[in-house]
Amino acid sequence: QRYEHGEHKIDMDRLKEIAVALGVTVNQLTEGAYTYLGEESAESENISLPIVGKISCGNGRVAYESIEGYEVTPRSWINGGQYFYLRAKGDSMNGARIYDGDLLLIRQQEEVEDGEIAAVSIDDEAVLKKVYKQNNTLILQSTNPNYPPIVLTGEETNIRIIGKLKKVVINF
């Protein structure tokens, strides 16, 4: 903490030790050019996963444009793959007991089954909805009846399933 607040200067040897412990280069550590996606040593019972503020899904890749922070997560919640958190905004998924401000643990994957809740990117804006596929149409359904479904055709190219909702974390 004293390093973070500039109360103590960190020497290069200590910086190298920290970089080795984190499995990154000194440059990645000092330049912030590294996004941690939850791969820690197998001995740890918990891992830290990023809380992503904004997601861009261009060029076939998911890019984490801003990270609000990290959430300590039990390793038992993770079952292979890449995970991250999004923060719920609004009341469109209240019927599934997902409320404004809840943390949403998302497993990054491009396919989900009908009726599963997923994070979907529409023109680089992430939404959380139940997903249904019918022929060449994607239907995104809220669980709050005050919100109509979003119907997207295959002609719209800026649509992408980011990942499947695995858990909702309520912080009081």
N, CA, C and O of each residue as an XYZ file, in Angstrom:
688
protein
N       0.826     -1.189      0.000
C       0.000      0.000      0.000
C       0.873      1.256      0.000
O       0.539      2.251     -0.644
N       1.961      1.205      0.706
C       2.854      2.371      0.727
C       3.458      2.620     -0.652
O       3.735      3.761     -1.020
N       3.661      1.535     -1.417
C       4.163      1.696     -2.782
C       3.110      2.397     -3.643
O       3.425      3.302     -4.415
N       1.859      1.964     -3.497
C       0.781      2.520     -4.313
C       0.588      4.014     -4.080
O       0.287      4.759     -5.013
N       0.759      4.444     -2.846
C       0.529      5.848     -2.513
C       1.778      6.710     -2.656
O       1.750      7.901     -2.347
N       2.881      6.111     -3.127
C       4.097      6.869     -3.353
C       4.879      7.197     -2.095
O       5.795      8.019     -2.135
N       4.530      6.562     -0.962
C       5.246      6.816      0.285
C       6.627      6.171      0.262
O       7.556      6.673      0.894
N       6.768      5.072     -0.455
C       8.047      4.381     -0.602
C       8.318      4.158     -2.077
O       7.408      3.853     -2.848
N       9.551      4.310     -2.458
C       9.961      4.005     -3.830
C      10.281      2.517     -3.903
O      10.862      1.953     -2.977
N       9.902      1.895     -4.994
C      10.164      0.471     -5.174
C      11.425      0.314     -6.023
O      11.565      0.946     -7.070
N      12.346     -0.544     -5.551
C      13.573     -0.744     -6.325
C      13.345     -1.820     -7.380
O      12.386     -2.588     -7.300
N      14.227     -1.868     -8.361
C      14.071     -2.761     -9.508
C      14.054     -4.226     -9.089
O      13.294     -5.007     -9.661
N      14.868     -4.628     -8.106
C      14.879     -6.026     -7.670
C      13.522     -6.432     -7.104
O      13.028     -7.522     -7.394
N      12.923     -5.564     -6.302
C      11.604     -5.862     -5.730
C      10.551     -5.903     -6.839
O       9.656     -6.749     -6.817
N      10.656     -5.007     -7.791
C       9.735     -4.984     -8.918
C       9.814     -6.285     -9.712
O       8.786     -6.820    -10.127
N      11.033     -6.799     -9.927
C      11.216     -8.069    -10.635
C      10.591     -9.218     -9.856
O       9.960    -10.093    -10.448
N      10.759     -9.226     -8.527
C      10.167    -10.280     -7.690
C       8.644    -10.283     -7.816
O       8.025    -11.340     -7.942
N       8.058     -9.105     -7.781
C       6.600     -8.997     -7.892
C       6.138     -9.474     -9.267
O       5.148    -10.198     -9.372
N       6.848     -9.075    -10.318
C       6.488     -9.483    -11.679
C       6.562    -10.998    -11.832
O       5.674    -11.606    -12.430
N       7.624    -11.615    -11.292
C       7.767    -13.075    -11.363
C       6.619    -13.747    -10.617
O       6.039    -14.713    -11.114
N       6.288    -13.245     -9.430
C       5.204    -13.831     -8.634
C       3.864    -13.754     -9.358
O       3.028    -14.647     -9.219
N       3.662    -12.694    -10.126
C       2.409    -12.522    -10.864
C       2.433    -13.177    -12.240
O       1.402    -13.277    -12.905
N       3.613    -13.620    -12.663
C       3.720    -14.259    -13.971
C       3.638    -13.279    -15.124
O       3.148    -13.620    -16.201
N       4.118    -12.054    -14.903
C       4.108    -11.039    -15.954
C       5.507    -10.451    -16.082
O       6.374    -10.713    -15.249
N       5.725     -9.660    -17.120
C       7.006     -8.976    -17.263
C       6.977     -7.691    -16.433
O       5.912     -7.208    -16.050
N       8.152     -7.156    -16.168
C       8.235     -5.882    -15.447
C       7.515     -4.792    -16.238
O       6.833     -3.948    -15.657
N       7.666     -4.808    -17.559
C       6.994     -3.827    -18.405
C       5.477     -3.929    -18.277
O       4.796     -2.911    -18.156
N       4.944     -5.153    -18.301
C       3.504     -5.323    -18.146
C       3.045     -4.795    -16.792
O       1.978     -4.191    -16.682
N       3.845     -5.022    -15.778
C       3.500     -4.568    -14.436
C       3.514     -3.043    -14.347
O       2.591     -2.450    -13.789
N       4.533     -2.415    -14.880
C       4.665     -0.961    -14.746
C       3.829     -0.184    -15.747
O       3.390      0.930    -15.458
N       3.604     -0.757    -16.916
C       2.849     -0.050    -17.953
C       1.362     -0.349    -17.895
O       0.571      0.322    -18.559
N       0.969     -1.346    -17.112
C      -0.440     -1.708    -17.051
C      -0.932     -2.347    -18.326
O      -2.121     -2.270    -18.637
N      -0.026     -2.988    -19.085
C      -0.385     -3.569    -20.382
C      -0.798     -5.022    -20.240
O      -0.625     -5.811    -21.169
N      -1.337     -5.380    -19.096
C      -1.690     -6.769    -18.845
C      -3.074     -6.815    -18.227
O      -3.340     -6.119    -17.247
N      -3.946     -7.616    -18.779
C      -5.272     -7.806    -18.213
C      -5.321     -9.176    -17.576
O      -5.147    -10.191    -18.251
N      -5.555     -9.205    -16.287
C      -5.576    -10.465    -15.561
C      -6.955    -11.090    -15.672
O      -7.953    -10.457    -15.326
N      -7.021    -12.304    -16.144
C      -8.307    -12.962    -16.342
C      -8.480    -14.174    -15.451
O      -9.207    -15.102    -15.803
N      -7.824    -14.181    -14.305
C      -8.134    -15.168    -13.295
C      -7.365    -16.457    -13.329
O      -7.870    -17.461    -12.829
N      -6.193    -16.497    -13.878
C      -5.411    -17.718    -13.854
C      -4.337    -17.581    -12.791
O      -3.328    -16.912    -13.013
N      -4.540    -18.206    -11.642
C      -3.584    -18.162    -10.542
C      -3.111    -19.569    -10.243
O      -3.533    -20.533    -10.883
N      -2.242    -19.674     -9.276
C      -1.713    -20.984     -8.922
C      -2.826    -21.886     -8.407
O      -3.794    -21.417     -7.808
N      -2.678    -23.174     -8.644
C      -3.705    -24.148     -8.286
C      -3.871    -24.279     -6.778
O      -4.896    -24.785     -6.322
N      -2.881    -23.832     -5.983
C      -2.974    -23.970     -4.537
C      -3.970    -22.992     -3.926
O      -4.520    -23.265     -2.859
N      -4.209    -21.883     -4.567
C      -5.068    -20.842     -4.023
C      -6.533    -21.272     -4.080
O      -6.989    -21.818     -5.084
N      -7.270    -21.019     -2.987
C      -8.698    -21.334     -2.955
C      -9.521    -20.269     -3.666
O     -10.649    -20.526     -4.086
N      -8.956    -19.073     -3.799
C      -9.654    -17.956     -4.434
C      -8.819    -17.401     -5.575
O      -7.598    -17.550     -5.608
N      -9.503    -16.764     -6.501
C      -8.818    -16.049     -7.571
C      -9.447    -14.665     -7.696
O     -10.584    -14.456     -7.273
N      -8.719    -13.736     -8.268
C      -9.241    -12.391     -8.507
C      -9.622    -12.279     -9.971
O      -8.812    -12.538    -10.861
N     -10.862    -11.889    -10.207
C     -11.351    -11.725    -11.572
C     -11.699    -10.266    -11.813
O     -12.156     -9.580    -10.899
N     -11.488     -9.779    -13.042
C     -11.767     -8.368    -13.321
C     -13.262     -8.067    -13.358
O     -14.071     -8.874    -13.814
N     -13.597     -6.881    -12.864
C     -14.939     -6.329    -13.036
C     -14.819     -5.386    -14.227
O     -14.204     -4.323    -14.138
N     -15.413     -5.793    -15.334
C     -15.237     -5.075    -16.593
C     -16.286     -3.974    -16.700
O     -17.486     -4.224    -16.587
N     -15.814     -2.764    -16.919
C     -16.723     -1.631    -17.047
C     -17.288     -1.509    -18.444
O     -18.450     -1.140    -18.614
N     -16.486     -1.812    -19.442
C     -16.940     -1.708    -20.828
C     -16.264     -2.796    -21.636
O     -15.080     -3.085    -21.459
N     -17.035     -3.390    -22.524
C     -16.527     -4.475    -23.355
C     -16.700     -4.095    -24.815
O     -17.768     -3.644    -25.228
N     -15.655     -4.280    -25.581
C     -15.728     -4.089    -27.024
C     -15.562     -5.456    -27.672
O     -14.700     -6.235    -27.266
N     -16.369     -5.750    -28.661
C     -16.342     -7.085    -29.267
C     -16.095     -7.020    -30.768
O     -16.754     -7.727    -31.530
N     -15.190     -6.213    -31.188
C     -14.880     -6.112    -32.608
C     -13.840     -7.128    -33.027
O     -13.168     -7.715    -32.179
N     -13.701     -7.342    -34.309
C     -12.668     -8.203    -34.908
C     -12.657     -9.622    -34.361
O     -11.606    -10.263    -34.339
N     -13.803    -10.124    -33.921
C     -13.863    -11.503    -33.441
C     -13.249    -11.715    -32.072
O     -13.126    -12.856    -31.625
N     -12.862    -10.644    -31.397
C     -12.247    -10.753    -30.077
C     -13.024     -9.902    -29.087
O     -13.667     -8.917    -29.450
N     -12.946    -10.310    -27.824
C     -13.516     -9.503    -26.756
C     -12.385     -8.689    -26.157
O     -11.381     -9.254    -25.722
N     -12.527     -7.378    -26.126
C     -11.503     -6.504    -25.546
C     -12.092     -5.809    -24.326
O     -13.185     -5.246    -24.382
N     -11.366     -5.858    -23.246
C     -11.807     -5.239    -22.008
C     -11.290     -3.813    -21.998
O     -10.113     -3.575    -21.727
N     -12.170     -2.861    -22.295
C     -11.747     -1.474    -22.459
C     -11.472     -0.791    -21.135
O     -10.597      0.071    -21.056
N     -12.196     -1.158    -20.104
C     -11.936     -0.569    -18.795
C     -12.239     -1.601    -17.727
O     -13.213     -2.349    -17.816
N     -11.396     -1.626    -16.730
C     -11.589     -2.545    -15.614
C     -11.827     -1.701    -14.374
O     -10.981     -0.896    -13.987
N     -13.006     -1.894    -13.744
C     -13.381     -1.119    -12.564
C     -12.641     -1.584    -11.323
O     -12.448     -0.811    -10.384
N     -12.231     -2.823    -11.314
C     -11.574     -3.394    -10.146
C     -11.535     -4.899    -10.286
O     -11.728     -5.438    -11.376
N     -11.285     -5.572     -9.179
C     -11.210     -7.031     -9.173
C     -12.051     -7.571     -8.028
O     -12.172     -6.933     -6.982
N     -12.625     -8.737     -8.227
C     -13.446     -9.389     -7.215
C     -12.810    -10.725     -6.869
O     -12.538    -11.543     -7.747
N     -12.575    -10.939     -5.571
C     -12.054    -12.227     -5.117
C     -13.176    -13.246     -5.269
O     -14.293    -13.030     -4.799
N     -12.867    -14.350     -5.925
C     -13.869    -15.335     -6.319
C     -13.428    -16.726     -5.891
O     -12.277    -17.096     -6.124
N     -14.317    -17.516     -5.266
C     -13.947    -18.893     -4.925
C     -13.603    -19.687     -6.189
O     -14.337    -19.647     -7.177
N     -12.503    -20.390     -6.145
C     -12.073    -21.202     -7.286
C     -13.139    -22.242     -7.654
O     -13.244    -22.638     -8.815
N     -13.918    -22.677     -6.679
C     -14.950    -23.688     -6.937
C     -16.025    -23.182     -7.905
O     -16.753    -23.987     -8.486
N     -16.133    -21.875     -8.085
C     -17.105    -21.317     -9.023
C     -16.622    -21.397    -10.460
O     -17.414    -21.239    -11.390
N     -15.337    -21.640    -10.653
C     -14.723    -21.600    -11.971
C     -14.535    -23.024    -12.476
O     -13.982    -23.872    -11.776
N     -14.996    -23.280    -13.691
C     -14.899    -24.619    -14.254
C     -14.355    -24.529    -15.674
O     -15.085    -24.758    -16.639
N     -13.083    -24.196    -15.801
C     -12.471    -24.079    -17.122
C     -12.936    -22.838    -17.855
O     -14.028    -22.334    -17.593
N     -12.133    -22.348    -18.756
C     -12.499    -21.182    -19.550
C     -12.085    -19.881    -18.899
O     -11.445    -19.866    -17.847
N     -12.461    -18.793    -19.540
C     -12.158    -17.443    -19.063
C     -13.405    -16.841    -18.431
O     -14.504    -16.952    -18.973
N     -13.224    -16.207    -17.287
C     -14.326    -15.610    -16.546
C     -14.025    -14.150    -16.252
O     -12.865    -13.749    -16.152
N     -15.083    -13.365    -16.116
C     -14.966    -11.974    -15.701
C     -16.315    -11.559    -15.128
O     -17.298    -12.292    -15.239
N     -16.355    -10.396    -14.524
C     -17.604     -9.862    -13.977
C     -18.068     -8.663    -14.789
O     -17.265     -7.881    -15.296
N     -19.376     -8.540    -14.897
C     -20.022     -7.319    -15.361
C     -20.885     -6.826    -14.203
O     -21.237     -7.608    -13.320
N     -21.224     -5.562    -14.198
C     -22.120     -5.026    -13.173
C     -23.493     -4.800    -13.797
O     -23.612     -4.175    -14.851
N     -24.533     -5.317    -13.133
C     -25.900     -5.164    -13.628
C     -26.324     -3.703    -13.536
O     -26.039     -3.014    -12.556
N     -27.011     -3.250    -14.582
C     -27.552     -1.890    -14.595
C     -29.016     -1.979    -15.000
O     -29.351     -2.626    -15.993
N     -29.878     -1.341    -14.244
C     -31.293     -1.313    -14.585
C     -32.081     -2.434    -13.935
O     -31.568     -3.174    -13.095
N     -33.353     -2.546    -14.345
C     -34.258     -3.509    -13.713
C     -34.878     -4.493    -14.701
O     -35.877     -5.135    -14.380
N     -34.309     -4.623    -15.888
C     -34.920     -5.472    -16.918
C     -34.829     -6.962    -16.604
O     -35.544     -7.758    -17.214
N     -33.960     -7.361    -15.659
C     -33.812     -8.786    -15.337
C     -34.246     -9.097    -13.902
O     -33.833    -10.107    -13.332
N     -35.083     -8.223    -13.318
C     -35.540     -8.428    -11.940
C     -36.282     -9.744    -11.748
O     -36.225    -10.327    -10.665
N     -36.973    -10.223    -12.774
C     -37.695    -11.486    -12.673
C     -36.781    -12.675    -12.437
O     -37.230    -13.719    -11.965
N     -35.504    -12.526    -12.760
C     -34.501    -13.570    -12.505
C     -33.692    -13.229    -11.243
O     -32.628    -13.801    -11.006
N     -34.206    -12.299    -10.449
C     -33.553    -11.845     -9.205
C     -32.173    -11.240     -9.472
O     -31.237    -11.438     -8.698
N     -32.063    -10.515    -10.558
C     -30.844     -9.780    -10.898
C     -31.198     -8.301    -10.790
O     -32.057     -7.800    -11.515
N     -30.520     -7.610     -9.872
C     -30.869     -6.232     -9.561
C     -29.724     -5.279     -9.875
O     -28.564     -5.678     -9.974
N     -30.080     -4.019    -10.027
C     -29.122     -2.966    -10.317
C     -27.968     -3.010     -9.311
O     -28.189     -2.999     -8.100
N     -26.747     -3.059     -9.823
C     -25.563     -3.072     -8.968
C     -25.006     -4.449     -8.671
O     -23.872     -4.560     -8.206
N     -25.775     -5.515     -8.927
C     -25.268     -6.873     -8.693
C     -24.075     -7.150     -9.603
O     -23.984     -6.615    -10.709
N     -23.167     -7.990     -9.124
C     -22.053     -8.438     -9.961
C     -22.463     -9.716    -10.670
O     -23.033    -10.619    -10.059
N     -22.172     -9.787    -11.952
C     -22.564    -10.918    -12.788
C     -21.315    -11.663    -13.223
O     -20.497    -11.128    -13.971
N     -21.164    -12.901    -12.756
C     -20.020    -13.717    -13.159
C     -20.334    -14.324    -14.521
O     -21.289    -15.087    -14.669
N     -19.526    -13.978    -15.505
C     -19.745    -14.397    -16.892
C     -18.628    -15.333    -17.321
O     -17.449    -15.033    -17.137
N     -19.011    -16.482    -17.903
C     -18.035    -17.377    -18.535
C     -18.005    -17.015    -20.009
O     -19.021    -17.113    -20.696
N     -16.851    -16.598    -20.495
C     -16.732    -16.174    -21.885
C     -16.948    -17.372    -22.804
O     -16.196    -18.346    -22.754
N     -17.983    -17.292    -23.644
C     -18.281    -18.324    -24.642
C     -19.218    -17.727    -25.670
O     -19.999    -16.825    -25.363
N     -19.140    -18.231    -26.893
C     -19.898    -17.641    -27.996
C     -21.238    -18.308    -28.248
O     -22.031    -17.799    -29.041
N     -21.513    -19.424    -27.603
C     -22.774    -20.134    -27.806
C     -23.445    -20.389    -26.463
O     -22.772    -20.673    -25.472
N     -24.770    -20.287    -26.431
C     -25.560    -20.647    -25.259
C     -26.797    -21.400    -25.736
O     -27.187    -21.307    -26.900
N     -27.400    -22.138    -24.832
C     -28.629    -22.868    -25.150
C     -29.825    -21.918    -25.066
O     -29.768    -20.899    -24.378
N     -30.903    -22.257    -25.765
C     -32.127    -21.462    -25.693
C     -32.580    -21.308    -24.245
O     -32.632    -22.276    -23.485
N     -32.905    -20.076    -23.883
C     -33.421    -19.789    -22.553
C     -32.363    -19.480    -21.512
O     -32.689    -19.066    -20.400
N     -31.089    -19.677    -21.861
C     -30.032    -19.345    -20.908
C     -29.816    -17.835    -20.890
O     -30.063    -17.144    -21.879
N     -29.353    -17.339    -19.750
C     -29.076    -15.917    -19.610
C     -27.634    -15.671    -20.025
O     -26.713    -16.351    -19.570
N     -27.458    -14.681    -20.901
C     -26.125    -14.411    -21.443
C     -25.891    -12.913    -21.580
O     -26.825    -12.119    -21.685
N     -24.610    -12.557    -21.576
C     -24.197    -11.199    -21.924
C     -24.044    -11.170    -23.436
O     -23.353    -12.008    -24.016
N     -24.689    -10.206    -24.065
C     -24.681    -10.089    -25.519
C     -24.232     -8.679    -25.884
O     -24.676     -7.701    -25.282
N     -23.359     -8.586    -26.862
C     -22.895     -7.288    -27.346
C     -23.713     -6.893    -28.569
O     -23.800     -7.634    -29.548
N     -24.311     -5.701    -28.488
C     -25.025     -5.116    -29.616
C     -24.357     -3.771    -29.873
O     -24.459     -2.857    -29.054
N     -23.678     -3.650    -31.001
C     -22.936     -2.419    -31.316
C     -22.024     -2.015    -30.159
O     -21.994     -0.851    -29.757
N     -21.288     -2.979    -29.634
C     -20.318     -2.781    -28.552
C     -20.938     -2.367    -27.220
O     -20.226     -1.891    -26.335
N     -22.241     -2.536    -27.060
C     -22.910     -2.289    -25.791
C     -23.354     -3.639    -25.237
O     -24.062     -4.384    -25.914
N     -22.943     -3.958    -24.010
C     -23.273     -5.258    -23.426
C     -24.638     -5.199    -22.748
O     -24.918     -4.281    -21.978
N     -25.484     -6.187    -23.041
C     -26.774     -6.342    -22.369
C     -26.845     -7.761    -21.825
O     -26.203     -8.670    -22.350
N     -27.634     -7.944    -20.763
C     -27.837     -9.262    -20.177
C     -29.288     -9.646    -20.386
O     -30.187     -8.947    -19.919
N     -29.532    -10.751    -21.085
C     -30.892    -11.178    -21.414
C     -30.948    -12.697    -21.534
O     -29.919    -13.363    -21.648
N     -32.174    -13.234    -21.506
C     -32.378    -14.627    -21.898
C     -32.269    -14.670    -23.416
O     -32.788    -13.796    -24.110
N     -31.592    -15.689    -23.921
C     -31.317    -15.770    -25.358
C     -32.118    -16.913    -25.980
O     -32.126    -18.035    -25.473
N     -32.789    -16.604    -27.086
C     -33.515    -17.606    -27.866
C     -33.122    -17.449    -29.333
O     -33.009    -16.332    -29.838
N     -32.917    -18.575    -30.009
C     -32.567    -18.548    -31.433
C     -33.688    -19.213    -32.219
O     -34.128    -20.313    -31.885
N     -34.146    -18.532    -33.270
C     -35.157    -19.082    -34.160
C     -34.727    -18.783    -35.591
O     -34.729    -17.634    -36.032
N     -34.357    -19.844    -36.306
C     -33.854    -19.703    -37.673
C     -32.705    -18.703    -37.705
O     -31.663    -18.947    -37.097
N     -32.874    -17.593    -38.398
C     -31.808    -16.601    -38.530
C     -32.067    -15.388    -37.627
O     -31.596    -14.285    -37.903
N     -32.824    -15.611    -36.543
C     -33.216    -14.527    -35.648
C     -32.763    -14.824    -34.229
O     -32.855    -15.959    -33.760
N     -32.276    -13.800    -33.555
C     -31.882    -13.894    -32.154
C     -32.867    -13.053    -31.355
O     -33.059    -11.871    -31.641
N     -33.492    -13.667    -30.350
C     -34.450    -12.951    -29.509
C     -33.840    -12.820    -28.120
O     -33.470    -13.812    -27.492
N     -33.742    -11.575    -27.651
C     -33.198    -11.289    -26.326
C     -34.361    -10.866    -25.439
O     -34.979     -9.824    -25.661
N     -34.649    -11.682    -24.437
C     -35.841    -11.508    -23.613
C     -35.467    -11.077    -22.204
O     -34.660    -11.730    -21.542
N     -36.055     -9.975    -21.744
C     -35.917     -9.553    -20.355
C     -36.818    -10.431    -19.495
O     -37.744    -11.064    -20.002
N     -36.545    -10.468    -18.194
C     -37.426    -11.213    -17.290
C     -38.403    -10.277    -16.587
O     -39.247    -10.735    -15.816
N     -38.302     -8.990    -16.837
C     -39.249     -8.001    -16.339
C     -40.247     -7.750    -17.470
O     -39.849     -7.321    -18.553
N     -41.547     -8.012    -17.236
C     -42.530     -7.882    -18.318
C     -42.695     -6.460    -18.852
O     -43.330     -6.267    -19.888
N     -42.142     -5.472    -18.170
C     -42.228     -4.090    -18.652
C     -41.315     -3.821    -19.843
O     -41.390     -2.756    -20.457
N     -40.449     -4.786    -20.172
C     -39.500     -4.602    -21.269
C     -39.828     -5.562    -22.404
O     -39.887     -6.772    -22.187
N     -40.043     -5.043    -23.615
C     -40.327     -5.930    -24.749
C     -39.056     -6.664    -25.180
O     -37.948     -6.211    -24.893
N     -39.217     -7.794    -25.869
C     -38.032     -8.504    -26.362
C     -37.304     -7.687    -27.431
O     -37.899     -6.872    -28.136
N     -36.014     -7.933    -27.524
C     -35.199     -7.346    -28.584
C     -35.055     -8.424    -29.649
O     -34.532     -9.503    -29.371
N     -35.513     -8.145    -30.857
C     -35.470     -9.117    -31.945
C     -34.419     -8.663    -32.951
O     -34.506     -7.568    -33.508
N     -33.427     -9.520    -33.176
C     -32.308     -9.192    -34.059
C     -32.228    -10.219    -35.179
O     -32.307    -11.423    -34.931
N     -32.072     -9.743    -36.410
C     -31.961    -10.657    -37.544
C     -30.499    -10.889    -37.877
O     -29.624    -10.146    -37.433
N     -30.243    -11.917    -38.656
C     -28.884    -12.258    -39.055
C     -28.211    -11.192    -39.890
O     -26.993    -11.215    -40.064
N     -29.005    -10.241    -40.416
C     -28.444     -9.168    -41.235
C     -27.652     -8.164    -40.399
O     -26.794     -7.453    -40.922
N     -27.941     -8.109    -39.113
C     -27.251     -7.172    -38.232
C     -25.937     -7.809    -37.796
O     -25.935     -8.838    -37.120
N     -24.828     -7.201    -38.182
C     -23.523     -7.841    -38.001
C     -22.834     -7.502    -36.686
O     -21.871     -8.174    -36.317
N     -23.291     -6.494    -35.974
C     -22.621     -6.088    -34.742
C     -23.247     -6.726    -33.508
O     -23.384     -6.079    -32.469
N     -23.624     -7.995    -33.624
C     -24.232     -8.742    -32.526
C     -23.318     -9.906    -32.191
O     -22.830    -10.606    -33.079
N     -23.093    -10.103    -30.905
C     -22.233    -11.214    -30.515
C     -22.556    -11.654    -29.098
O     -22.715    -10.821    -28.206
N     -22.652    -12.957    -28.891
C     -22.789    -13.484    -27.537
C     -21.410    -13.432    -26.895
O     -20.450    -14.003    -27.413
N     -21.321    -12.744    -25.767
C     -20.055    -12.599    -25.055
C     -19.822    -13.790    -24.137
O     -18.731    -14.358    -24.099
N     -20.864    -14.160    -23.398
C     -20.695    -15.267    -22.470
C     -21.960    -15.555    -21.691
O     -22.936    -14.806    -21.737
N     -21.911    -16.656    -20.979
C     -23.046    -17.165    -20.222
C     -22.965    -16.722    -18.765
O     -21.898    -16.754    -18.153
N     -24.107    -16.310    -18.219
C     -24.176    -15.958    -16.805
C     -24.022    -17.219    -15.967
O     -24.762    -18.186    -16.146
N     -23.058    -17.205    -15.051
C     -22.825    -18.361    -14.180
C     -23.308    -18.116    -12.754
O     -23.842    -19.024    -12.116
N     -23.123    -16.893    -12.248
C     -23.538    -16.572    -10.882
C     -23.841    -15.092    -10.779
O     -23.326    -14.275    -11.542
N     -24.693    -14.765     -9.811
C     -24.979    -13.381     -9.462
C     -24.464    -13.164     -8.049
O     -24.799    -13.919     -7.137
N     -23.646    -12.130     -7.867
C     -23.083    -11.812     -6.559
C     -23.730    -10.520     -6.081
O     -23.663     -9.489     -6.749
N     -24.354    -10.595     -4.917
C     -25.009     -9.431     -4.332
C     -24.076     -8.857     -3.277
O     -23.713     -9.547     -2.324
N     -23.692     -7.614     -3.440
C     -22.861     -6.936     -2.446
C     -23.731     -5.961     -1.675
O     -24.359     -5.078     -2.258
N     -23.762     -6.126     -0.376
C     -24.593     -5.256      0.469
C     -23.843     -4.011      0.860
O     -24.384     -3.162      1.570
